[in-house]
């Protein structure tokens, strides 16, 4: 139950910021924080990661939702029926948390709301993220590290 609550809270936080930033009455156009190291701006993402398949949002949506369903098919039984494996459960909770938030956006709005940018980091200065993306990235990174440790 702890993992479901944690995932819900993470998704809720991301969706809260997405809704605030993508408010049709007052969308966030361009705001800098932390000495202009972080830019906040509403950017609709119709594609996948790094706007892949941006030109065909229908395929991007179907592919994204299929991956999300497969992830849930693995995640839910693991959380409910398997004892232990707390590190794996926590890692997958991070991934599911971000995927839930992004999938909700894709279903409800037809695109994912991205809003965080790091203009001072040259390799990624043109990329916009959301908190859900960070959850997916952190979970994936920890999963890779955990897999390498367990594999040895």
N, C-alpha and C positions, 0 to 999 in steps of 0.2 A: 504494500500500500504506500510505503514511503516513496518509492520510485515513481509511482503514478502521480502523487502529489507534487513531487519535485519537478517532474516533466510538465505538469499543468501550470505550475507557477512560472517556470521559464517561458513557456509559450504565452502565457497571459502577459508577462512583462513585455515581450517583444510585440505582441499584438497591440498592447496599450500604446507604445511609442509609434508603431506604424499608423494607427488610427489618428493619433494626434498630429503626426507629420503629414499624412495624406488627407487631412480634413478638407473637403471641397470648398468650404467657405473661406478657409485661411490656410492653404497649403504652404508648407515651409519651403521657401524659394532658395535661400542661401544664407546660412548662419555659420559663423566660425566660433569655435570654443578652444580653450587650452592654448592660448597664444597663436591662434590660426593653424594649429597642428591637426585639428579635427574639423571637418566641414560637415554640417548637417543640411541635407537637401533632399526633397522628395524626388525619387527617380523610379519610375515604373519599369520593372524588368519582365519582359514578355518571354524571354528565353530561359535557358538553364544557367549553370555556372558560367560566369564571364560572358553572359549573353549568347551562349551557344544556342543555335536554333531560334534566335530572335526573329528571324524572317518567317518562321512557321510556328506560331505560338500554339497551334492546335496539337502538333506532334510533341512539342515541349511539355504541354500540359499532360497529355496522356502518358508520356514516358515518366514524367515526374511522379504522377499519381500511382502508376504501376510500381515504381520503386518504393514509394511510401507504403503501399499495401503489403508488399513483400517484407519490408522492414517490420511492420506491425505483426505479420504472421509469425515472425521469429521472436519479436520482443514480448508480446503479451503472454504466450505460454512460458517463456523463460522466467518472467517476473512472477507469474502465478504458481507454476508447478515445480520449478527447480529450486532446491535449497542451496544456500551458499552462493558462490560466484558473485559476490557483492561488487567486485571491481568491474566485471563484465556488465553487470546490470547497471551500474552507475554510468559507465562509458556509453552503453546503448541508450540510456535515458537522455544523455546530452544530445545524441544524434536524433533520437525520436522527437525531442523537444523542439529542436530547430526545424525538423522536417514537418512537424505538425503545424507550426506557425506559418511556414511558407506554403504548405499545401492548403491551409485554410484561406490564405490570401488568393492563391491561384484559383480555387473553387469559387470564392465569393466575388472577387474583383476581375479575374481573368489575367492577372499579373501579380508578381510578387513586389511588394514595396521595399525598395532599398533606400537607405538614407544616411549611411555613415561613410565618410571618405577620409583618407589620410593624404592630403595634398603635398605634404613635405617628404613623403617616402616615394622616391622616383619610380621604382618598379611597379607600384600599385596606385600611383596618383590619379589614374583615370577610372579606377574601379570603385563602385559603391557597394556597400554591404548592409546587412541588418543584424540585429542581435542573434536571430535564429541561425544565420550563417556562421557566426562565431561559435555557437553551440555545436553545430555540425563539424566545424573545423577542429575544435578542441576534442570532441568525442572521437573523431577519426584519427587525430594525432595520437591520442592516448591508446586507441585500439591498435594502431600500428606498433607503438612502443611496447604495449602489453604482449602483442603477438610475438615480437622479436625476443622478449624476455622469456616467454613460455616456450618458444621454439628451441632455444639453446639448451 
